[in-house]
Amino acid sequence: MVAANADGRLEVFALAPGGSGIFHRWQETPGGAWTPAWQRFGTASGAAPRVAGDGSGRLTVAAIGPSGVGTFSRRQSVPNGGWDE
């Protein structure tokens, strides 16, 4: 799943093979180079993550837990910023 940050940088979120975790990469500048490697973003998941922006410019990532039990969700602390835990 791909989403644009408020400043135009793209972020990609993907489910690892077998659902072992959620990983992501992002552009370092709008239209520029990507981070060199995928980084672990979240716990094991039962479905591919979904990402959406909200009215404040922050992104939120959510996924259904393994076997459809529970959910995973993280939101940017500030637009274009880091992620809450």
PyMOL CGO cylinders between C-alpha atoms (Angstrom):
from pymol import cmd
from pymol.cgo import CYLINDER

trace = [
    CYLINDER, 0.00, 0.00, 0.00, 1.39, 3.43, -0.97, 0.3, 1, 1, 1, 1, 1, 1,
    CYLINDER, 1.39, 3.43, -0.97, 0.47, 6.79, 0.56, 0.3, 1, 1, 1, 1, 1, 1,
    CYLINDER, 0.47, 6.79, 0.56, 1.77, 10.34, 0.23, 0.3, 1, 1, 1, 1, 1, 1,
    CYLINDER, 1.77, 10.34, 0.23, 2.90, 12.33, 3.23, 0.3, 1, 1, 1, 1, 1, 1,
    CYLINDER, 2.90, 12.33, 3.23, 1.70, 15.93, 3.54, 0.3, 1, 1, 1, 1, 1, 1,
    CYLINDER, 1.70, 15.93, 3.54, 5.01, 17.10, 2.01, 0.3, 1, 1, 1, 1, 1, 1,
    CYLINDER, 5.01, 17.10, 2.01, 4.65, 14.79, -1.02, 0.3, 1, 1, 1, 1, 1, 1,
    CYLINDER, 4.65, 14.79, -1.02, 7.09, 12.04, 0.02, 0.3, 1, 1, 1, 1, 1, 1,
    CYLINDER, 7.09, 12.04, 0.02, 5.73, 8.56, -0.66, 0.3, 1, 1, 1, 1, 1, 1,
    CYLINDER, 5.73, 8.56, -0.66, 5.67, 5.73, 1.89, 0.3, 1, 1, 1, 1, 1, 1,
    CYLINDER, 5.67, 5.73, 1.89, 5.14, 2.06, 1.03, 0.3, 1, 1, 1, 1, 1, 1,
    CYLINDER, 5.14, 2.06, 1.03, 3.76, -0.47, 3.53, 0.3, 1, 1, 1, 1, 1, 1,
    CYLINDER, 3.76, -0.47, 3.53, 3.75, -4.22, 2.90, 0.3, 1, 1, 1, 1, 1, 1,
    CYLINDER, 3.75, -4.22, 2.90, 3.01, -7.47, 4.66, 0.3, 1, 1, 1, 1, 1, 1,
    CYLINDER, 3.01, -7.47, 4.66, 6.03, -9.78, 4.88, 0.3, 1, 1, 1, 1, 1, 1,
    CYLINDER, 6.03, -9.78, 4.88, 5.67, -13.28, 3.38, 0.3, 1, 1, 1, 1, 1, 1,
    CYLINDER, 5.67, -13.28, 3.38, 3.66, -15.47, 5.72, 0.3, 1, 1, 1, 1, 1, 1,
    CYLINDER, 3.66, -15.47, 5.72, 2.34, -12.43, 7.58, 0.3, 1, 1, 1, 1, 1, 1,
    CYLINDER, 2.34, -12.43, 7.58, 5.35, -12.28, 9.91, 0.3, 1, 1, 1, 1, 1, 1,
    CYLINDER, 5.35, -12.28, 9.91, 5.21, -8.49, 10.14, 0.3, 1, 1, 1, 1, 1, 1,
    CYLINDER, 5.21, -8.49, 10.14, 4.55, -5.19, 8.43, 0.3, 1, 1, 1, 1, 1, 1,
    CYLINDER, 4.55, -5.19, 8.43, 7.50, -3.40, 6.79, 0.3, 1, 1, 1, 1, 1, 1,
    CYLINDER, 7.50, -3.40, 6.79, 7.89, 0.00, 5.14, 0.3, 1, 1, 1, 1, 1, 1,
    CYLINDER, 7.89, 0.00, 5.14, 10.15, 2.22, 3.02, 0.3, 1, 1, 1, 1, 1, 1,
    CYLINDER, 10.15, 2.22, 3.02, 9.82, 5.90, 2.20, 0.3, 1, 1, 1, 1, 1, 1,
    CYLINDER, 9.82, 5.90, 2.20, 11.22, 8.59, -0.01, 0.3, 1, 1, 1, 1, 1, 1,
    CYLINDER, 11.22, 8.59, -0.01, 13.83, 10.75, 1.69, 0.3, 1, 1, 1, 1, 1, 1,
    CYLINDER, 13.83, 10.75, 1.69, 12.67, 13.83, -0.26, 0.3, 1, 1, 1, 1, 1, 1,
    CYLINDER, 12.67, 13.83, -0.26, 9.61, 14.39, -2.47, 0.3, 1, 1, 1, 1, 1, 1,
    CYLINDER, 9.61, 14.39, -2.47, 10.33, 12.66, -5.80, 0.3, 1, 1, 1, 1, 1, 1,
    CYLINDER, 10.33, 12.66, -5.80, 13.78, 11.66, -4.52, 0.3, 1, 1, 1, 1, 1, 1,
    CYLINDER, 13.78, 11.66, -4.52, 15.65, 8.57, -3.40, 0.3, 1, 1, 1, 1, 1, 1,
    CYLINDER, 15.65, 8.57, -3.40, 14.13, 5.84, -1.25, 0.3, 1, 1, 1, 1, 1, 1,
    CYLINDER, 14.13, 5.84, -1.25, 15.49, 4.56, 2.04, 0.3, 1, 1, 1, 1, 1, 1,
    CYLINDER, 15.49, 4.56, 2.04, 18.04, 1.84, 1.30, 0.3, 1, 1, 1, 1, 1, 1,
    CYLINDER, 18.04, 1.84, 1.30, 16.19, -1.02, 3.00, 0.3, 1, 1, 1, 1, 1, 1,
    CYLINDER, 16.19, -1.02, 3.00, 12.79, -2.12, 4.26, 0.3, 1, 1, 1, 1, 1, 1,
    CYLINDER, 12.79, -2.12, 4.26, 12.31, -1.49, 7.97, 0.3, 1, 1, 1, 1, 1, 1,
    CYLINDER, 12.31, -1.49, 7.97, 10.07, -3.37, 10.38, 0.3, 1, 1, 1, 1, 1, 1,
    CYLINDER, 10.07, -3.37, 10.38, 7.00, -1.27, 11.09, 0.3, 1, 1, 1, 1, 1, 1,
    CYLINDER, 7.00, -1.27, 11.09, 4.64, -3.55, 12.98, 0.3, 1, 1, 1, 1, 1, 1,
    CYLINDER, 4.64, -3.55, 12.98, 3.71, -6.89, 14.38, 0.3, 1, 1, 1, 1, 1, 1,
    CYLINDER, 3.71, -6.89, 14.38, 2.48, -10.00, 12.61, 0.3, 1, 1, 1, 1, 1, 1,
    CYLINDER, 2.48, -10.00, 12.61, -0.65, -9.45, 10.60, 0.3, 1, 1, 1, 1, 1, 1,
    CYLINDER, -0.65, -9.45, 10.60, -3.39, -11.50, 9.03, 0.3, 1, 1, 1, 1, 1, 1,
    CYLINDER, -3.39, -11.50, 9.03, -3.97, -9.08, 6.15, 0.3, 1, 1, 1, 1, 1, 1,
    CYLINDER, -3.97, -9.08, 6.15, -2.12, -6.48, 4.12, 0.3, 1, 1, 1, 1, 1, 1,
    CYLINDER, -2.12, -6.48, 4.12, -1.97, -3.11, 5.88, 0.3, 1, 1, 1, 1, 1, 1,
    CYLINDER, -1.97, -3.11, 5.88, -4.16, -0.20, 4.83, 0.3, 1, 1, 1, 1, 1, 1,
    CYLINDER, -4.16, -0.20, 4.83, -3.01, 3.41, 5.01, 0.3, 1, 1, 1, 1, 1, 1,
    CYLINDER, -3.01, 3.41, 5.01, -4.98, 6.64, 4.86, 0.3, 1, 1, 1, 1, 1, 1,
    CYLINDER, -4.98, 6.64, 4.86, -4.44, 10.31, 5.50, 0.3, 1, 1, 1, 1, 1, 1,
    CYLINDER, -4.44, 10.31, 5.50, -6.58, 12.37, 7.81, 0.3, 1, 1, 1, 1, 1, 1,
    CYLINDER, -6.58, 12.37, 7.81, -7.60, 16.04, 7.83, 0.3, 1, 1, 1, 1, 1, 1,
    CYLINDER, -7.60, 16.04, 7.83, -4.55, 17.01, 9.91, 0.3, 1, 1, 1, 1, 1, 1,
    CYLINDER, -4.55, 17.01, 9.91, -2.07, 15.70, 7.30, 0.3, 1, 1, 1, 1, 1, 1,
    CYLINDER, -2.07, 15.70, 7.30, -1.08, 12.64, 9.32, 0.3, 1, 1, 1, 1, 1, 1,
    CYLINDER, -1.08, 12.64, 9.32, -1.06, 9.08, 7.98, 0.3, 1, 1, 1, 1, 1, 1,
    CYLINDER, -1.06, 9.08, 7.98, -2.62, 6.15, 9.83, 0.3, 1, 1, 1, 1, 1, 1,
    CYLINDER, -2.62, 6.15, 9.83, -1.75, 2.51, 9.11, 0.3, 1, 1, 1, 1, 1, 1,
    CYLINDER, -1.75, 2.51, 9.11, -4.04, -0.32, 10.20, 0.3, 1, 1, 1, 1, 1, 1,
    CYLINDER, -4.04, -0.32, 10.20, -4.22, -4.10, 9.68, 0.3, 1, 1, 1, 1, 1, 1,
    CYLINDER, -4.22, -4.10, 9.68, -6.22, -7.05, 10.93, 0.3, 1, 1, 1, 1, 1, 1,
    CYLINDER, -6.22, -7.05, 10.93, -4.35, -9.34, 13.30, 0.3, 1, 1, 1, 1, 1, 1,
    CYLINDER, -4.35, -9.34, 13.30, -3.41, -12.96, 12.60, 0.3, 1, 1, 1, 1, 1, 1,
    CYLINDER, -3.41, -12.96, 12.60, -6.41, -15.28, 12.18, 0.3, 1, 1, 1, 1, 1, 1,
    CYLINDER, -6.41, -15.28, 12.18, -8.65, -12.20, 12.12, 0.3, 1, 1, 1, 1, 1, 1,
    CYLINDER, -8.65, -12.20, 12.12, -8.11, -11.59, 15.85, 0.3, 1, 1, 1, 1, 1, 1,
    CYLINDER, -8.11, -11.59, 15.85, -7.29, -8.07, 17.01, 0.3, 1, 1, 1, 1, 1, 1,
    CYLINDER, -7.29, -8.07, 17.01, -5.96, -5.16, 15.03, 0.3, 1, 1, 1, 1, 1, 1,
    CYLINDER, -5.96, -5.16, 15.03, -2.74, -3.24, 14.52, 0.3, 1, 1, 1, 1, 1, 1,
    CYLINDER, -2.74, -3.24, 14.52, -2.76, 0.53, 14.17, 0.3, 1, 1, 1, 1, 1, 1,
    CYLINDER, -2.76, 0.53, 14.17, -0.14, 3.30, 14.15, 0.3, 1, 1, 1, 1, 1, 1,
    CYLINDER, -0.14, 3.30, 14.15, -0.50, 7.02, 13.41, 0.3, 1, 1, 1, 1, 1, 1,
    CYLINDER, -0.50, 7.02, 13.41, 2.08, 9.69, 12.63, 0.3, 1, 1, 1, 1, 1, 1,
    CYLINDER, 2.08, 9.69, 12.63, 2.81, 11.86, 15.67, 0.3, 1, 1, 1, 1, 1, 1,
    CYLINDER, 2.81, 11.86, 15.67, 2.84, 14.96, 13.45, 0.3, 1, 1, 1, 1, 1, 1,
    CYLINDER, 2.84, 14.96, 13.45, 2.39, 15.42, 9.69, 0.3, 1, 1, 1, 1, 1, 1,
    CYLINDER, 2.39, 15.42, 9.69, 5.51, 14.12, 7.86, 0.3, 1, 1, 1, 1, 1, 1,
    CYLINDER, 5.51, 14.12, 7.86, 6.92, 12.97, 11.20, 0.3, 1, 1, 1, 1, 1, 1,
    CYLINDER, 6.92, 12.97, 11.20, 7.63, 9.85, 13.18, 0.3, 1, 1, 1, 1, 1, 1,
    CYLINDER, 7.63, 9.85, 13.18, 5.14, 7.22, 14.22, 0.3, 1, 1, 1, 1, 1, 1,
    CYLINDER, 5.14, 7.22, 14.22, 3.54, 6.64, 17.60, 0.3, 1, 1, 1, 1, 1, 1,
    CYLINDER, 3.54, 6.64, 17.60, 3.92, 3.20, 19.12, 0.3, 1, 1, 1, 1, 1, 1,
]
cmd.load_cgo(trace, "trace")
